[in-house]
Amino acid sequence: MLGSWQLGRQHAKQAMLDSAAQALSTRAPQSLDAAADTQRGRAHEWAAGSGRFADTPAVLLDNQQRGGRPGLRVYRAFLPEDGRAPVLVDLGWLPVPPDRTIPTIDPAPEWSRVEGLLAPPPAAGLVAPAIQPQADGSLLVMALEPDAIAEALGLPTLAARVLRADPMLDGGYPRDLELLPNTLPPERHLGYAVQWFGLALAVLVTALVLTFRRKRP
């Protein structure tokens, strides 16, 4: 069962990478309204649109690595002109020092148009979507749970997908469109699946030998 689960994780992550690669290769922009479409909540699409950033605090996603360094990702709510719901825009990554002091967050960029990759929020794993207000008003979170964050920001709702801002846009923080900086690639899941299947086979062979071995006089 554990081996099959790892194979399922491999296929899911490979499908995610293929979806993102197709969106990045064509870069045919969809409307930002697509971010609120729950039927496409797991898809990756290139999107663009005009609007403005909401006058709300920044959302800081903790435990985010870049280049092997720990840090956090900075998100701000963007109000699209042609969208049904505000969209959380990934503005980039900031390092966090060993003493866990949260860095000062700059004001939102003066973007009237955004462009980037629509993607599901980063997987939360088993962590609870706790929200910790900071001294500057920003919200430190362990997971991007749209309903909880919308309530904390005083917004009626948030789109199901986030926008990974194009690294070519001026402003924000260092960023890229890498999808697996904090988790295992598909190849590692395949390796773990092989290990689990090998362990299961070894246990089975050992059980058969011990069960059918004849006792010597």
Rosetta silent file (secondary structure, phi, psi, omega in degrees, C-alpha in Angstrom):
SEQUENCE: MLGSWQLGRQHAKQAMLDSAAQALSTRAPQSLDAAADTQRGRAHEWAAGSGRFADTPAVLLDNQQRGGRPGLRVYRAFLPEDGRAPVLVDLGWLPVPPDRTIPTIDPAPEWSRVEGLLAPPPAAGLVAPAIQPQADGSLLVMALEPDAIAEALGLPTLAARVLRADPMLDGGYPRDLELLPNTLPPERHLGYAVQWFGLALAVLVTALVLTFRRKRP
SCORE:     score description
SCORE:     0.000 S_00000001
   1 L     0.000  -40.033  178.916    0.000    0.000    0.000 S_00000001
   2 H   -66.982  -38.233  177.048    2.841    2.408    0.800 S_00000001
   3 H   -64.624  -41.761  178.352    4.513    1.626   -2.518 S_00000001
   4 H   -65.123  -37.635  177.686    1.276    2.233   -4.397 S_00000001
   5 H   -62.746  -41.990  178.613    0.801    5.511   -2.535 S_00000001
   6 H   -65.532  -36.953  176.006    4.275    6.659   -3.576 S_00000001
   7 H   -64.032  -39.891  176.960    3.519    5.752   -7.200 S_00000001
   8 H   -61.676  -40.954  177.083    0.342    7.820   -6.981 S_00000001
   9 H   -63.808  -38.268  178.634    2.365   10.780   -5.673 S_00000001
  10 H   -61.389  -48.397 -177.580    4.812   10.347   -8.532 S_00000001
  11 H   -65.791  -38.570 -179.281    2.085   10.428  -11.174 S_00000001
  12 H   -64.871  -43.675 -179.050    0.317   13.402   -9.534 S_00000001
  13 H   -71.103  -35.541  177.233    3.473   15.503   -9.400 S_00000001
  14 H   -66.102  -38.445  177.118    4.479   14.576  -12.935 S_00000001
  15 H   -64.167  -38.553  177.616    1.021   15.608  -14.151 S_00000001
  16 H   -63.038  -45.086  179.494    1.423   18.914  -12.292 S_00000001
  17 H   -64.131  -40.064  179.014    4.816   19.545  -13.905 S_00000001
  18 H   -65.326  -40.691  178.870    3.470   18.677  -17.356 S_00000001
  19 H   -62.253  -45.251 -179.855    0.502   21.028  -16.873 S_00000001
  20 H   -66.853  -39.812 -179.781    2.765   23.890  -15.817 S_00000001
  21 H   -62.711  -38.885  178.061    5.227   23.214  -18.642 S_00000001
  22 H   -65.499  -42.941  179.230    2.443   23.409  -21.207 S_00000001
  23 H   -64.008  -39.083 -178.515    1.176   26.710  -19.769 S_00000001
  24 H   -74.329  -27.716 -179.620    4.681   28.184  -19.725 S_00000001
  25 H   -74.807  -36.218 -179.003    5.461   27.047  -23.261 S_00000001
  26 H   -90.198  -40.496 -178.338    2.391   28.679  -24.813 S_00000001
  27 L    49.822   40.901  173.901    1.866   31.596  -22.401 S_00000001
  28 L   -84.747  106.919 -169.514   -1.543   32.232  -23.933 S_00000001
  29 L   -69.478  130.681  169.797   -3.015   34.507  -21.254 S_00000001
  30 E   -90.886  166.092  173.413   -6.352   33.683  -19.695 S_00000001
  31 E   -69.892  150.102  175.863   -8.440   36.252  -17.836 S_00000001
  32 H   -62.021  -17.740  177.305   -7.746   36.599  -14.121 S_00000001
  33 H   -60.803  -24.255 -179.780  -11.356   35.536  -13.677 S_00000001
  34 H   -64.003  -22.568 -179.252  -10.140   31.971  -14.316 S_00000001
  35 H   -63.283  -27.218 -177.846   -8.500   31.998  -10.881 S_00000001
  36 H   -90.599   -0.680 -178.523  -11.939   31.782   -9.250 S_00000001
  37 L   -79.384  104.631 -177.545  -13.108   28.830  -11.359 S_00000001
  38 H   -67.363  -22.003  178.513  -13.253   25.947   -8.894 S_00000001
  39 H   -68.950  -21.218  179.302  -13.659   23.444  -11.743 S_00000001
  40 H  -114.989   28.620 -173.078  -10.086   24.269  -12.826 S_00000001
  41 L   -65.273  -19.386  179.667   -8.714   24.607   -9.322 S_00000001
  42 L  -104.518    1.433 -176.221   -5.861   22.129   -9.878 S_00000001
  43 L   -86.092  161.361  174.588   -4.871   23.341  -13.341 S_00000001
  44 L  -115.976  126.031 -177.846   -1.943   25.555  -14.307 S_00000001
  45 E  -142.995  148.130  173.715   -2.645   28.382  -16.737 S_00000001
  46 E   -82.813  134.275 -176.104   -0.971   31.590  -17.811 S_00000001
  47 E  -139.874  155.777  178.422   -3.133   34.581  -16.921 S_00000001
  48 E  -153.317  153.549  178.080   -3.006   38.355  -17.151 S_00000001
  49 E   178.221  165.611 -179.135   -5.257   41.245  -16.279 S_00000001
  50 E   -99.202  162.112  179.713   -5.587   44.767  -14.980 S_00000001
  51 E   159.156 -149.893  179.191   -6.618   45.962  -11.548 S_00000001
  52 E  -154.385  158.289  176.069   -5.021   47.086   -8.317 S_00000001
  53 E   -76.809  139.927  177.774   -3.727   45.670   -5.067 S_00000001
  54 L   -70.436  151.577  177.936   -6.168   45.753   -2.191 S_00000001
  55 L   -82.848   65.754 -178.266   -5.378   47.949    0.786 S_00000001
  56 L  -131.068  161.847 -179.436   -4.871   44.897    3.001 S_00000001
  57 L   -65.255  160.621  174.503   -1.873   43.450    4.867 S_00000001
  58 L   -72.901  151.496  175.090    0.637   41.154    3.224 S_00000001
  59 E  -109.521  123.375 -174.926    0.259   37.400    3.682 S_00000001
  60 E  -110.207  113.827  179.285    3.523   35.639    4.548 S_00000001
  61 E   -89.223  115.748 -174.675    3.711   31.908    3.841 S_00000001
  62 E   -80.760  166.726  175.367    6.247   30.363    6.215 S_00000001
  63 E    61.062   47.535  178.394    8.647   27.433    5.668 S_00000001
  64 E  -115.203  124.015 -177.265    9.436   28.188    2.027 S_00000001
  65 E   -97.272  151.501  172.782   12.866   27.283    0.680 S_00000001
  66 E  -150.126  119.666 -176.249   14.809   28.838   -2.177 S_00000001
  67 L    62.593   29.409  179.822   18.249   27.652   -3.107 S_00000001
  68 L    80.373    2.408 -179.584   18.284   25.503    0.009 S_00000001
  69 E  -102.414  141.089  178.339   17.741   28.510    2.300 S_00000001
  70 E   -77.731  149.147  179.044   14.715   28.854    4.613 S_00000001
  71 E  -174.475 -154.924  179.987   12.411   31.808    4.188 S_00000001
  72 E  -144.833  159.258  177.127    8.899   32.871    3.374 S_00000001
  73 E  -106.644  139.878 -176.334    6.811   33.897    0.383 S_00000001
  74 E  -102.194  125.306  178.317    5.041   37.231    0.263 S_00000001
  75 E  -121.234  146.739  170.991    1.485   37.382   -1.098 S_00000001
  76 E  -136.713  149.386 -179.274   -0.861   40.315   -1.548 S_00000001
  77 E   -79.613  128.907  179.464   -4.498   40.400   -2.618 S_00000001
  78 E  -111.972  133.519 -179.544   -5.052   41.822   -6.112 S_00000001
  79 E  -100.054   99.052 -178.540   -8.441   43.157   -7.185 S_00000001
  80 E   -74.707  146.884  177.230   -8.852   42.367  -10.905 S_00000001
  81 L   -68.205  -31.624 -175.091  -11.115   44.499  -13.049 S_00000001
  82 L  -114.851   30.285 -177.566  -12.516   41.431  -14.793 S_00000001
  83 L  -118.634  153.086  179.111  -12.487   38.942  -11.951 S_00000001
  84 L   -81.041  -21.228 -175.022  -15.125   37.528   -9.669 S_00000001
  85 L  -148.053  150.892  172.728  -12.802   37.378   -6.653 S_00000001
  86 L   -58.773  150.080 -177.929   -9.536   38.891   -5.410 S_00000001
  87 E  -118.774  131.232  173.143   -6.448   36.862   -6.296 S_00000001
  88 E   -75.294  123.691 -178.843   -3.473   36.262   -4.031 S_00000001
  89 E  -105.810  126.438  177.007   -0.368   37.272   -6.010 S_00000001
  90 E   -78.298  110.539 -177.585    2.978   35.694   -5.149 S_00000001
  91 E   -90.531   -8.560  177.613    5.418   38.633   -5.027 S_00000001
  92 E   131.828 -169.977 -169.426    8.483   36.561   -4.268 S_00000001
  93 E  -117.837  143.335  175.994   10.661   35.088   -1.545 S_00000001
  94 E  -128.575  138.518  176.316   12.431   36.574    1.480 S_00000001
  95 E   -73.955  153.356  175.560   15.040   34.849    3.693 S_00000001
  96 L  -118.354  126.292 -178.666   14.402   34.383    7.392 S_00000001
  97 L   -68.381  167.187 -178.454   17.398   34.602    9.760 S_00000001
  98 L   -59.166  -27.404 -179.638   18.148   31.850   12.303 S_00000001
  99 L   -81.697    3.976  175.885   16.519   33.848   15.093 S_00000001
 100 L    65.073   27.161  174.742   13.243   33.738   13.127 S_00000001
 101 L   -74.301  122.684 -178.969   12.919   37.542   12.979 S_00000001
 102 L   -73.175  125.631 -178.376   10.332   38.350   10.306 S_00000001
 103 L   -67.732  160.821  177.164   11.826   40.844    7.825 S_00000001
 104 L   -68.530  134.300 -177.240   10.232   44.195    7.078 S_00000001
 105 L   -99.477  127.876  179.039    7.677   43.932    4.279 S_00000001
 106 L   -72.081  158.842  172.606    7.638   46.597    1.569 S_00000001
 107 L   -60.612  162.830  179.778    4.393   48.178    0.367 S_00000001
 108 L   -62.392  143.876  176.200    2.637   46.518   -2.547 S_00000001
 109 L   -61.172  154.033  179.626    4.128   47.248   -5.987 S_00000001
 110 L   -87.425   59.474  179.595    2.330   49.885   -8.032 S_00000001
 111 L   -91.620  128.656  171.758    1.213   47.382  -10.626 S_00000001
 112 L  -100.545   -5.991  177.556   -1.927   48.160  -12.573 S_00000001
 113 E  -145.410  133.482  178.837   -1.518   44.979  -14.604 S_00000001
 114 E  -120.281  156.438  179.264   -0.258   41.588  -13.472 S_00000001
 115 E  -151.432  143.818 -179.854    0.794   38.543  -15.405 S_00000001
 116 E   168.158 -163.677 -175.112    1.955   35.118  -14.351 S_00000001
 117 E  -100.104  118.777  171.862    1.177   31.475  -13.726 S_00000001
 118 E   -75.392  129.376 -177.140   -2.128   30.534  -12.121 S_00000001
 119 E  -148.455  157.129  173.670   -1.506   27.576   -9.823 S_00000001
 120 L   -62.677  153.202  174.528   -3.090   25.841   -6.833 S_00000001
 121 L   -58.650  150.732  177.174   -1.847   27.146   -3.475 S_00000001
 122 L   -53.417  140.951 -178.294    1.212   25.299   -2.150 S_00000001
 123 L   -59.534  136.925 -176.932    0.252   22.038   -0.489 S_00000001
 124 L   -86.956  -19.596 -175.088   -0.276   22.470    3.242 S_00000001
 125 L    67.460 -133.914 -177.669    0.523   18.903    4.267 S_00000001
 126 L  -102.225    4.503 -177.248   -0.594   18.169    7.828 S_00000001
 127 L   -76.413  150.319  177.674   -0.083   21.664    9.253 S_00000001
 128 L   -82.594  144.764 -177.998   -3.041   23.638   10.563 S_00000001
 129 L   -76.880   58.103 -179.597   -3.925   26.868    8.746 S_00000001
 130 L   -72.767  146.096 -179.872   -3.016   29.063   11.747 S_00000001
 131 E  -121.069  122.935 -177.165   -2.789   32.834   11.165 S_00000001
 132 E  -117.667  105.316  176.844   -0.355   34.896   13.265 S_00000001
 133 E   -63.999  140.072  179.763   -0.646   38.715   12.947 S_00000001
 134 L  -103.044  171.986 -176.258    2.722   40.491   12.999 S_00000001
 135 L   -61.011  -34.320 -179.172    3.701   43.864   14.424 S_00000001
 136 L   -85.584    3.920  179.227    3.482   45.552   11.004 S_00000001
 137 L    96.627  -15.087  179.036    0.018   44.091   10.380 S_00000001
 138 L   -66.847  160.877 -175.600    1.124   41.351    7.988 S_00000001
 139 E  -113.598  117.752  176.581   -0.237   37.837    8.489 S_00000001
 140 E   -90.301  123.868 -177.073    2.146   34.917    8.981 S_00000001
 141 E  -128.557  155.131  175.672    0.533   31.648    7.881 S_00000001
 142 L   -95.863  -17.129 -179.452    1.595   28.039    7.629 S_00000001
 143 L  -151.932  147.650  178.516   -0.822   27.258    4.799 S_00000001
 144 L   -90.677   89.972  177.422   -2.744   29.233    2.188 S_00000001
 145 L  -102.213  105.572 -169.822   -6.338   28.440    3.076 S_00000001
 146 H   -53.001  -44.660 -175.903   -8.407   30.895    0.967 S_00000001
 147 H   -65.387  -44.956 -178.793  -11.488   31.101    3.207 S_00000001
 148 H   -66.230  -40.064 -179.247   -9.540   31.658    6.425 S_00000001
 149 H   -70.368  -39.668  177.780   -7.214   34.218    4.821 S_00000001
 150 H   -58.830  -42.897  179.046  -10.117   36.078    3.187 S_00000001
 151 H   -64.116  -42.026 -179.259  -11.788   36.407    6.588 S_00000001
 152 H   -66.486  -31.209  179.754   -8.559   37.627    8.202 S_00000001
 153 H   -85.629   -7.416 -177.624   -8.086   40.230    5.433 S_00000001
 154 L    76.182   27.134  178.369  -11.675   41.410    5.655 S_00000001
 155 L  -104.686  148.489 -179.509  -12.464   40.267    2.114 S_00000001
 156 L   -66.702  -29.743 -178.528  -15.676   38.468    1.144 S_00000001
 157 L  -165.420  170.441  172.989  -13.755   35.748   -0.698 S_00000001
 158 L  -137.190  148.476  178.435  -10.501   34.811   -2.407 S_00000001
 159 L   -63.318  152.489 -177.449   -9.914   32.953   -5.663 S_00000001
 160 L   -68.708  -29.369 -179.802   -9.132   29.260   -5.403 S_00000001
 161 L  -109.038  157.468  176.550   -5.831   29.646   -7.252 S_00000001
 162 E  -105.602  161.429  178.762   -2.914   32.005   -6.694 S_00000001
 163 E  -108.251  116.086  173.027   -0.958   33.921   -9.314 S_00000001
 164 E   -80.931  103.477 -173.287    2.782   33.312   -9.431 S_00000001
 165 E   -59.317  138.940  178.154    3.860   36.728  -10.698 S_00000001
 166 L   -55.834  126.455  178.459    6.053   36.764  -13.799 S_00000001
 167 L   -59.921  -17.381  179.778    9.696   37.217  -12.669 S_00000001
 168 L   -77.827  -13.816  177.660   10.071   39.774  -15.483 S_00000001
 169 L   -70.523  135.022  178.785    7.711   42.188  -13.726 S_00000001
 170 L   -71.981  141.888  177.959    9.583   44.982  -11.948 S_00000001
 171 L    98.730  175.473 -177.182    9.187   45.115   -8.184 S_00000001
 172 L    81.212 -149.185 -175.371    8.430   42.593   -5.518 S_00000001
 173 L  -126.649  171.052  177.118   11.054   40.150   -4.302 S_00000001
 174 L   -54.581  131.117 -177.247   13.311   37.493   -5.886 S_00000001
 175 L  -153.624  161.868  175.783   11.027   34.947   -7.492 S_00000001
 176 L  -149.153 -175.973 -179.753   10.810   32.223  -10.083 S_00000001
 177 L  -111.468   24.786  176.407    8.226   29.796  -11.384 S_00000001
 178 L   -66.019  132.741 -175.029    9.757   26.688   -9.809 S_00000001
 179 L   -97.562  -18.693 -172.999    6.966   24.391   -8.590 S_00000001
 180 L  -124.076   45.163  179.929    8.852   21.947   -6.352 S_00000001
 181 L   -74.700  -20.962 -173.987   11.248   23.937   -4.146 S_00000001
 182 L  -116.140   10.850 -175.579    9.786   22.528   -0.913 S_00000001
 183 L  -146.661  176.955 -174.174    8.866   19.010   -1.832 S_00000001
 184 L   -81.530  144.131  173.903   10.137   15.867   -3.543 S_00000001
 185 L   -76.096  166.199 -178.609   10.375   15.500   -7.329 S_00000001
 186 H   -57.014  -34.945 -177.265    8.574   12.595   -9.066 S_00000001
 187 H   -62.704  -35.824  179.693   11.808   10.597   -9.341 S_00000001
 188 H   -67.959  -38.077  177.900   12.221   10.478   -5.570 S_00000001
 189 H   -63.978  -38.090  177.093    8.690    9.139   -5.129 S_00000001
 190 H   -63.945  -40.873  177.909    9.471    6.389   -7.659 S_00000001
 191 H   -62.133  -42.416  177.715   12.598    5.506   -5.713 S_00000001
 192 H   -65.683  -36.531  178.305   10.657    5.276   -2.462 S_00000001
 193 H   -62.648  -43.072  178.506    8.024    3.111   -4.157 S_00000001
 194 H   -61.608  -41.022  179.155   10.718    0.679   -5.302 S_00000001
 195 H   -62.751  -43.842 -179.838   12.091    0.549   -1.748 S_00000001
 196 H   -65.391  -41.988  178.255    8.666   -0.207   -0.261 S_00000001
 197 H   -64.836  -39.123  177.742    7.950   -2.904   -2.846 S_00000001
 198 H   -64.233  -40.678  178.012   11.397   -4.419   -2.234 S_00000001
 199 H   -64.387  -41.809  179.454   10.808   -4.428    1.528 S_00000001
 200 H   -62.400  -40.865  178.905    7.413   -6.073    1.056 S_00000001
 201 H   -65.269  -40.802  179.515    8.986   -8.766   -1.126 S_00000001
 202 H   -63.889  -41.781  178.876   11.748   -9.401    1.414 S_00000001
 203 H   -64.710  -39.718  179.992    9.217   -9.734    4.249 S_00000001
 204 H   -64.206  -46.005  179.873    7.107  -12.115    2.151 S_00000001
 205 H   -62.382  -43.587  179.682   10.095  -14.338    1.277 S_00000001
 206 H   -62.094  -42.141  179.384   11.232  -14.409    4.896 S_00000001
 207 H   -63.442  -40.710  179.864    7.735  -15.330    6.072 S_00000001
 208 H   -65.838  -41.415 -179.938    7.501  -18.163    3.518 S_00000001
 209 H   -63.210  -45.374 -178.494   10.911  -19.554    4.492 S_00000001
 210 H   -68.577  -30.324 -177.775   10.078  -19.492    8.196 S_00000001
 211 H   -75.318  -42.509 -172.180    6.641  -20.991    7.603 S_00000001
 212 H  -103.064    2.648  179.478    7.611  -23.920    5.372 S_00000001
 213 L   -68.172  132.656  178.821   11.084  -24.718    6.662 S_00000001
 214 L   -79.376  140.591  176.129   11.248  -28.299    7.885 S_00000001
 215 L   -75.254  133.664  177.323   12.466  -28.902   11.375 S_00000001
 216 L   -81.071  147.097  179.371   15.689  -30.889   11.547 S_00000001
 217 L   -68.543    0.000    0.000   15.746  -33.937   13.889 S_00000001
